[in-house]
């Protein structure tokens, strides 16, 4: 691999931008395709499927054998709210190789003692998200505070960034009021419909730990749904 290509791949990795290295197995020539540029590429359909799956592999195109080396950002979970559910959710999510960050401006809740070994930002969501890599479609966001002043800004940012999962705690009645607020904020019906609310799979969860299990299962299902349909 040429040094400039390796340098570009490392730069894109650091910025959480997905790329695919296309290598012609016949002559060894290589080119790098960034996800933002893939739509206009001759291999657009195959590249889109590979970006979804995260899987590298060989494809045949125009009589050539090409190896696609896929580099996508590691999936991450941004949790809004340093609550009891979050205390159970964070270590479970880390065990499934999700990068986890907790955001909550309420310093009485957002303490290192309650969240050991978990990145924690005791800031309002807008300020906290400005300190993190931009939200993207490799990010899940779970809003758990039940406080619109904290949850809504994060939900708006997540939906506009097309995060692969967006969930929010609250009853259907609570969500109905949330829909009204998000509509007033300029989000479309299609965007708002992507929110998993009430959050989590319906497994009859009662305790904070059980709710955390249901949320994590829903996040994993959302992460894997495209990958089940993607090429091997």
BELWOWO-V328945 format. One record per pair of residues at least 4 apart in sequence whose ideal C-beta (glycine too) atoms are under 8 Angstrom apart, sorted by sequence separation. I is the first residue (numbers start at 1). GAP is how many residues later the second one is. D is the distance in whole Angstrom. If there is no record, write none. Layout:
# BELWOWO-V328945
I | GAP | D
I | GAP | D
This chain:
# BELWOWO-V328945
1 | 4 | 5
2 | 4 | 7
3 | 4 | 6
4 | 4 | 6
5 | 4 | 6
6 | 4 | 6
7 | 4 | 6
8 | 4 | 6
9 | 4 | 6
10 | 4 | 6
11 | 4 | 6
13 | 4 | 8
24 | 4 | 7
33 | 4 | 6
34 | 4 | 7
37 | 4 | 7
40 | 4 | 7
43 | 4 | 5
44 | 4 | 6
45 | 4 | 7
46 | 4 | 6
47 | 4 | 6
48 | 4 | 7
49 | 4 | 6
50 | 4 | 8
60 | 4 | 7
81 | 4 | 8
82 | 4 | 6
83 | 4 | 7
84 | 4 | 7
85 | 4 | 6
86 | 4 | 6
88 | 4 | 7
89 | 4 | 6
90 | 4 | 6
91 | 4 | 6
92 | 4 | 7
94 | 4 | 7
106 | 4 | 6
107 | 4 | 7
110 | 4 | 8
111 | 4 | 7
112 | 4 | 6
123 | 4 | 4
124 | 4 | 7
125 | 4 | 6
126 | 4 | 7
127 | 4 | 7
128 | 4 | 7
135 | 4 | 5
147 | 4 | 6
148 | 4 | 5
149 | 4 | 8
150 | 4 | 7
151 | 4 | 6
152 | 4 | 6
153 | 4 | 6
154 | 4 | 6
155 | 4 | 6
156 | 4 | 6
157 | 4 | 6
159 | 4 | 7
170 | 4 | 3
171 | 4 | 7
172 | 4 | 6
173 | 4 | 7
174 | 4 | 6
175 | 4 | 6
176 | 4 | 7
177 | 4 | 7
178 | 4 | 6
179 | 4 | 6
180 | 4 | 6
181 | 4 | 6
183 | 4 | 6
187 | 4 | 5
188 | 4 | 7
189 | 4 | 6
190 | 4 | 7
196 | 4 | 7
206 | 4 | 6
207 | 4 | 7
208 | 4 | 6
209 | 4 | 7
210 | 4 | 7
211 | 4 | 6
212 | 4 | 6
213 | 4 | 6
214 | 4 | 6
215 | 4 | 6
216 | 4 | 6
217 | 4 | 6
218 | 4 | 6
219 | 4 | 6
220 | 4 | 6
221 | 4 | 6
223 | 4 | 7
224 | 4 | 6
225 | 4 | 8
226 | 4 | 6
1 | 5 | 5
12 | 5 | 4
23 | 5 | 7
24 | 5 | 5
33 | 5 | 5
38 | 5 | 8
39 | 5 | 6
50 | 5 | 7
60 | 5 | 6
61 | 5 | 6
81 | 5 | 6
82 | 5 | 8
93 | 5 | 4
94 | 5 | 8
104 | 5 | 5
105 | 5 | 7
109 | 5 | 7
110 | 5 | 7
115 | 5 | 5
123 | 5 | 4
145 | 5 | 4
146 | 5 | 7
158 | 5 | 4
170 | 5 | 5
182 | 5 | 5
187 | 5 | 5
200 | 5 | 6
205 | 5 | 4
206 | 5 | 8
12 | 6 | 7
23 | 6 | 7
24 | 6 | 7
38 | 6 | 6
41 | 6 | 6
50 | 6 | 8
59 | 6 | 8
60 | 6 | 8
94 | 6 | 5
104 | 6 | 4
129 | 6 | 7
135 | 6 | 7
145 | 6 | 5
183 | 6 | 8
204 | 6 | 8
205 | 6 | 5
12 | 7 | 5
23 | 7 | 5
50 | 7 | 7
58 | 7 | 6
59 | 7 | 5
79 | 7 | 5
93 | 7 | 5
103 | 7 | 8
121 | 7 | 4
143 | 7 | 8
144 | 7 | 8
159 | 7 | 6
168 | 7 | 7
203 | 7 | 7
22 | 8 | 7
33 | 8 | 6
58 | 8 | 7
102 | 8 | 7
112 | 8 | 6
123 | 8 | 7
143 | 8 | 4
158 | 8 | 5
170 | 8 | 7
205 | 8 | 7
21 | 9 | 6
22 | 9 | 5
38 | 9 | 4
39 | 9 | 8
58 | 9 | 5
59 | 9 | 6
111 | 9 | 8
182 | 9 | 8
183 | 9 | 7
205 | 9 | 5
9 | 10 | 6
21 | 10 | 8
22 | 10 | 8
33 | 10 | 8
38 | 10 | 6
57 | 10 | 7
58 | 10 | 8
79 | 10 | 6
90 | 10 | 5
110 | 10 | 6
121 | 10 | 7
168 | 10 | 7
182 | 10 | 5
203 | 10 | 7
8 | 11 | 8
21 | 11 | 6
22 | 11 | 6
56 | 11 | 7
57 | 11 | 6
79 | 11 | 7
89 | 11 | 8
110 | 11 | 7
121 | 11 | 8
143 | 11 | 6
155 | 11 | 6
200 | 11 | 6
203 | 11 | 5
9 | 12 | 7
20 | 12 | 8
21 | 12 | 8
56 | 12 | 6
77 | 12 | 8
90 | 12 | 6
110 | 12 | 4
143 | 12 | 6
199 | 12 | 8
202 | 12 | 8
19 | 13 | 6
20 | 13 | 5
38 | 13 | 7
46 | 13 | 5
56 | 13 | 5
102 | 13 | 6
141 | 13 | 6
155 | 13 | 6
179 | 13 | 6
201 | 13 | 5
19 | 14 | 6
33 | 14 | 6
56 | 14 | 5
141 | 14 | 7
200 | 14 | 3
203 | 14 | 8
19 | 15 | 5
20 | 15 | 8
46 | 15 | 7
55 | 15 | 6
107 | 15 | 5
199 | 15 | 8
200 | 15 | 4
5 | 16 | 7
18 | 16 | 8
19 | 16 | 7
35 | 16 | 5
43 | 16 | 7
54 | 16 | 6
77 | 16 | 5
86 | 16 | 6
102 | 16 | 6
104 | 16 | 8
106 | 16 | 8
141 | 16 | 8
199 | 16 | 6
201 | 16 | 5
17 | 17 | 6
18 | 17 | 4
53 | 17 | 7
101 | 17 | 8
102 | 17 | 7
104 | 17 | 8
105 | 17 | 6
141 | 17 | 4
151 | 17 | 6
178 | 17 | 8
200 | 17 | 7
201 | 17 | 5
17 | 18 | 7
20 | 18 | 7
43 | 18 | 6
50 | 18 | 5
54 | 18 | 5
100 | 18 | 6
101 | 18 | 5
102 | 18 | 5
103 | 18 | 5
104 | 18 | 6
105 | 18 | 6
151 | 18 | 8
200 | 18 | 5
17 | 19 | 7
42 | 19 | 7
51 | 19 | 7
100 | 19 | 7
101 | 19 | 8
102 | 19 | 7
105 | 19 | 5
139 | 19 | 7
178 | 19 | 7
199 | 19 | 7
1 | 20 | 8
42 | 20 | 8
50 | 20 | 5
82 | 20 | 5
101 | 20 | 7
103 | 20 | 7
105 | 20 | 8
175 | 20 | 7
201 | 20 | 7
22 | 21 | 7
47 | 21 | 7
51 | 21 | 7
77 | 21 | 5
79 | 21 | 7
81 | 21 | 8
83 | 21 | 8
12 | 22 | 7
46 | 22 | 7
75 | 22 | 8
76 | 22 | 6
77 | 22 | 7
78 | 22 | 8
79 | 22 | 7
81 | 22 | 8
82 | 22 | 4
103 | 22 | 6
135 | 22 | 6
139 | 22 | 7
141 | 22 | 5
175 | 22 | 4
196 | 22 | 6
9 | 23 | 7
43 | 23 | 8
74 | 23 | 7
75 | 23 | 6
76 | 23 | 4
77 | 23 | 5
78 | 23 | 5
79 | 23 | 5
80 | 23 | 5
81 | 23 | 5
94 | 23 | 8
135 | 23 | 6
140 | 23 | 6
142 | 23 | 8
143 | 23 | 8
146 | 23 | 6
155 | 23 | 8
159 | 23 | 8
175 | 23 | 7
8 | 24 | 6
75 | 24 | 7
76 | 24 | 7
77 | 24 | 8
79 | 24 | 7
80 | 24 | 7
82 | 24 | 7
94 | 24 | 7
137 | 24 | 7
139 | 24 | 5
140 | 24 | 6
141 | 24 | 7
143 | 24 | 7
144 | 24 | 8
145 | 24 | 8
146 | 24 | 6
5 | 25 | 6
43 | 25 | 8
74 | 25 | 6
76 | 25 | 7
78 | 25 | 7
90 | 25 | 6
103 | 25 | 4
125 | 25 | 6
129 | 25 | 7
136 | 25 | 6
137 | 25 | 5
139 | 25 | 7
140 | 25 | 4
141 | 25 | 5
142 | 25 | 5
143 | 25 | 4
144 | 25 | 5
172 | 25 | 8
83 | 26 | 7
91 | 26 | 8
103 | 26 | 8
124 | 26 | 7
135 | 26 | 4
136 | 26 | 8
137 | 26 | 6
138 | 26 | 7
140 | 26 | 8
141 | 26 | 7
142 | 26 | 8
143 | 26 | 7
152 | 26 | 7
156 | 26 | 7
172 | 26 | 7
196 | 26 | 8
5 | 27 | 6
20 | 27 | 6
82 | 27 | 4
87 | 27 | 6
91 | 27 | 8
126 | 27 | 5
134 | 27 | 7
136 | 27 | 7
137 | 27 | 5
140 | 27 | 8
142 | 27 | 8
151 | 27 | 8
155 | 27 | 7
160 | 27 | 8
168 | 27 | 6
170 | 27 | 6
171 | 27 | 6
2 | 28 | 7
81 | 28 | 8
82 | 28 | 4
87 | 28 | 7
90 | 28 | 5
125 | 28 | 5
129 | 28 | 6
135 | 28 | 6
146 | 28 | 7
159 | 28 | 6
166 | 28 | 6
167 | 28 | 7
168 | 28 | 7
169 | 28 | 8
170 | 28 | 6
1 | 29 | 7
82 | 29 | 8
86 | 29 | 7
124 | 29 | 7
125 | 29 | 4
152 | 29 | 6
156 | 29 | 6
166 | 29 | 5
167 | 29 | 4
168 | 29 | 5
169 | 29 | 7
170 | 29 | 8
20 | 30 | 6
148 | 30 | 7
152 | 30 | 7
166 | 30 | 7
167 | 30 | 7
169 | 30 | 5
20 | 31 | 7
101 | 31 | 6
126 | 31 | 8
156 | 31 | 7
160 | 31 | 8
165 | 31 | 7
168 | 31 | 6
82 | 32 | 6
125 | 32 | 7
159 | 32 | 5
167 | 32 | 4
18 | 33 | 5
25 | 33 | 7
82 | 33 | 6
148 | 33 | 6
152 | 33 | 7
159 | 33 | 7
167 | 33 | 7
159 | 35 | 6
159 | 36 | 7
26 | 38 | 6
82 | 38 | 7
25 | 39 | 8
26 | 39 | 6
24 | 40 | 6
25 | 40 | 5
155 | 40 | 7
24 | 41 | 8
25 | 41 | 7
104 | 41 | 7
24 | 42 | 6
25 | 42 | 6
98 | 42 | 7
23 | 43 | 7
22 | 44 | 6
23 | 44 | 5
106 | 44 | 8
22 | 45 | 8
23 | 45 | 8
80 | 45 | 6
105 | 45 | 7
22 | 46 | 6
23 | 46 | 7
104 | 46 | 7
21 | 47 | 7
20 | 48 | 5
21 | 48 | 4
167 | 48 | 6
20 | 49 | 7
20 | 50 | 5
21 | 50 | 7
20 | 51 | 7
78 | 51 | 8
103 | 51 | 7
167 | 51 | 6
18 | 52 | 8
19 | 52 | 5
167 | 52 | 8
18 | 53 | 7
89 | 53 | 7
165 | 53 | 7
18 | 54 | 4
78 | 54 | 7
165 | 54 | 5
18 | 55 | 6
144 | 55 | 7
17 | 56 | 7
143 | 56 | 8
16 | 57 | 4
78 | 57 | 7
142 | 57 | 6
165 | 57 | 4
13 | 58 | 6
86 | 58 | 6
164 | 58 | 6
165 | 58 | 7
12 | 59 | 7
85 | 59 | 5
164 | 59 | 6
13 | 60 | 8
78 | 61 | 6
80 | 61 | 7
83 | 61 | 5
9 | 62 | 6
76 | 62 | 7
77 | 62 | 8
78 | 62 | 7
79 | 62 | 8
80 | 62 | 7
81 | 62 | 7
83 | 62 | 7
73 | 63 | 7
75 | 63 | 5
76 | 63 | 5
77 | 63 | 5
78 | 63 | 5
79 | 63 | 5
80 | 63 | 4
81 | 63 | 4
74 | 64 | 7
75 | 64 | 7
76 | 64 | 7
77 | 64 | 8
78 | 64 | 8
80 | 64 | 6
81 | 64 | 4
73 | 65 | 4
75 | 65 | 7
77 | 65 | 7
79 | 65 | 6
80 | 65 | 6
81 | 65 | 8
72 | 66 | 6
81 | 66 | 8
81 | 69 | 7
80 | 70 | 6
81 | 70 | 7
80 | 71 | 6
142 | 73 | 6
80 | 74 | 4
78 | 76 | 7
142 | 77 | 7
140 | 79 | 5
78 | 80 | 8
140 | 82 | 7
140 | 83 | 7
85 | 84 | 7
81 | 88 | 8
75 | 89 | 8
16 | 117 | 5
15 | 118 | 7
16 | 118 | 7
16 | 120 | 6
18 | 120 | 7
88 | 120 | 5
92 | 120 | 6
96 | 120 | 7
87 | 121 | 7
88 | 121 | 4
92 | 121 | 7
98 | 121 | 7
16 | 122 | 7
85 | 123 | 5
88 | 123 | 8
89 | 123 | 4
93 | 123 | 6
84 | 124 | 4
88 | 124 | 4
92 | 124 | 5
96 | 124 | 7
83 | 125 | 8
88 | 125 | 8
85 | 126 | 5
86 | 126 | 8
89 | 126 | 6
93 | 126 | 7
85 | 127 | 5
89 | 127 | 6
85 | 130 | 7
77 | 142 | 6
75 | 148 | 6
55 | 172 | 8
53 | 173 | 7
54 | 173 | 7
52 | 174 | 4
53 | 174 | 5
57 | 174 | 6
52 | 175 | 6
55 | 175 | 7
57 | 175 | 7
55 | 176 | 7
52 | 177 | 8
53 | 177 | 3
55 | 177 | 7
52 | 178 | 5
53 | 178 | 6
50 | 180 | 7
49 | 181 | 5
50 | 181 | 7
49 | 182 | 5
46 | 185 | 8
